[in-house]
Amino acid sequence: MRKYDYSFLKGSTLSEMLRLAQIIAELRTRSELRLQQYGEVYAQFQRTAMVESAKASNAIEGIVTSGQRFSDIMSGSQPLNHDEYEILGYRNALNLVFNQPSLLDVNELTIKRFHQLIEAQCDPNEAGQYKKTDNFIMEYDSQGNRSIRFSPVKAADTDENMKQLLLAYYDARQDEEIPDVLLIPCFIVDFLCIHPFKDGNGRVSRLLNVLLLMLSGYDIVRYISLESEINDFRQNYYDALAASSIGWHENRNDYTPFILFSMQILYRCYRKMDESFSEFTIRKEKKSERITSLLMNSIVPLSKADIMSRFSDISETTVEKELARMLKEGKIEKIGTFRDARYRRKD
């Protein structure tokens, strides 16, 4: 049987990812401080994130409906077909994660509950139950021919593999040397390689991802849709997952591609929060004041190009002048040089 062991995550071979994990941890701290000041703005973000998450996670699986029907379902309208019931199910599961995360833990009860909520109306006999027959992860070529991309754990071995996966996770999360942002992607890879349900594994994995991040203090996924960011880079998501699954059954797979992808997505969530937040805080006043406000409120370093992309009416000369002034006054600091230069508030 597959051996589940995450102790390798505290090895020196992952030093670069540990550095990235420290950067994300710093962004989390800054975001938490801003949340304390602008609670009402963040409440608006959460309402938007709920809708975007339900839409994006289903879209990744090809489950879609019209824009108006999606809005109606999210507002409580009765679904009309199979896809709309799938969307409603995800919304119900996401409500549970967003509204009661402190009452949940990552265990078999929670995992099966997520699946039951997703599939209750579409496949009631399978909802909340591990698969009864073996399943396969398929792929299609340009002519539509099928082939097996990955063979998950057999149905007869699913129960024991899920128990061992969860025990390995419990053991690792108690180890202070293992960062959560490295552990969580590994757990998601293993969950998807087990593929414990007949259908709905991808959606359950994304609910687990959101829950794991929230329980680890990365509340950014409450306000910026993690699923939406994944959907924007859907092919990268599948490529990273496939790369990290090679040799999985033989205990020789490399989690690195999926860890890096997951960290990049988490970073993008913080970046998108900055962009959304500035829309609420930056008023259309003097050009110099808008640049100053953007830099002072950003929790991620910004390049000159980043600033110019946000303000199409401001010239490069004006941006350079304002950056020079803020550097001289000690309000910001410069990271890197020339084209790689970024600027951030000096704390």
C-alpha positions, 0 to 999 in steps of 0.5 A, a space after each residue: 500500500 502507498 505510504 503516507 509520510 510528510 516528514 520530507 517537507 522539513 528537509 533542506 532540499 525545499 529551501 527555496 519553497 520555504 523562502 516563498 512560504 515565509 513571504 506568503 506568511 508576511 503577506 498574511 500578517 499584513 492582510 490581517 492588520 488591514 482587515 482590522 481596519 476595513 471590516 466592512 470592505 472585507 465583508 463585501 469581498 466575502 460575498 463576492 468570493 462566495 459567488 465566484 468560488 461556486 461558479 469557478 469550481 464547477 466550471 473547472 469540471 465543465 459544470 456551467 449554466 447561464 449567468 442569470 440562472 447562476 445568479 438565481 440559484 445563488 439567490 435560492 431559486 430551484 435548480 432546473 437540471 443536473 448541472 444546476 443541482 451540482 452548482 447548488 450543492 457546491 454553494 451549500 458546501 461552501 456556506 458550511 466552510 465560510 460560516 462554520 470553519 471553526 466547527 470543522 476539522 479535516 476528517 472523514 466525517 467532514 470529507 464525506 459531508 462535503 461530498 454528500 452536500 455536493 451530490 445529494 440531489 444528483 446521485 443520492 445513492 453515492 452521496 457521502 459514500 466512498 466509491 464502490 467500484 474502481 475508477 480511472 482518471 481519463 484524458 482525451 486526444 485531439 480526435 476524442 479517443 480516450 486513454 487512462 491518465 492515472 489509475 487511482 487507489 482501488 475501491 477495496 483499498 480506499 477506506 484504509 488509504 483515507 485513514 492513513 492519509 488523514 493520520 499522516 496529515 495529523 502527524 505532520 500538522 503538529 510538526 512546527 518545522 513543516 509549514 502549512 503552505 507546503 503540507 496542504 498541497 501534498 495532502 490535496 495531491 494524495 487525496 486526488 490520487 486516492 480519488 475516493 468518490 465515484 464523482 465530485 473528487 475535484 470539487 471536494 478537493 477544492 473545498 478541502 483546500 479552502 478549509 485547510 487554508 482557513 484553519 491554518 490562518 490564511 483567511 485570504 481565501 474567504 475574501 478572494 476566490 481560490 477556485 477562481 484563481 485556479 480556474 484562470 490557470 486551469 491547464 497549469 493546475 492539471 499539468 502540475 497535478 499530473 507532474 506530481 502524480 508520476 510514480 505516486 503508487 511506488 512512493 517516488 512522486 515529486 510534490 514540488 510542481 503542485 506545491 509551487 503552483 499552489 503557492 503561486 495561486 495563494 500569492 495571486 489571491 493576495 495580489 488580487 486583494 490588493 487590486 480590489 482593495 485599492 478600488 475602495 480606497 483610492 480616490 480620483 484625486 491628484 496623480 501623485 496622491 493616487 500613486 502614494 495611496 496605492 503603494 502605502 496600501 499594498 501588501 505585495 511589492 509593486 513594480 513600476 509597470 504594475 503601477 502604470 498598468 493600474 493608472 493608464 492616465 499617469 505617465 512613466 515620468 510621473 511614476 518615476 518622480 513619485 517613486 524617487 520622492 517616496 524613497 527619499 522620504 523613507 516611505 518605501 523601500 526598493 527590492 531588486 534592481 533595474 527591470 526586476 525592481 519592486 517597491 513596498 511600504 517601509 514598515 
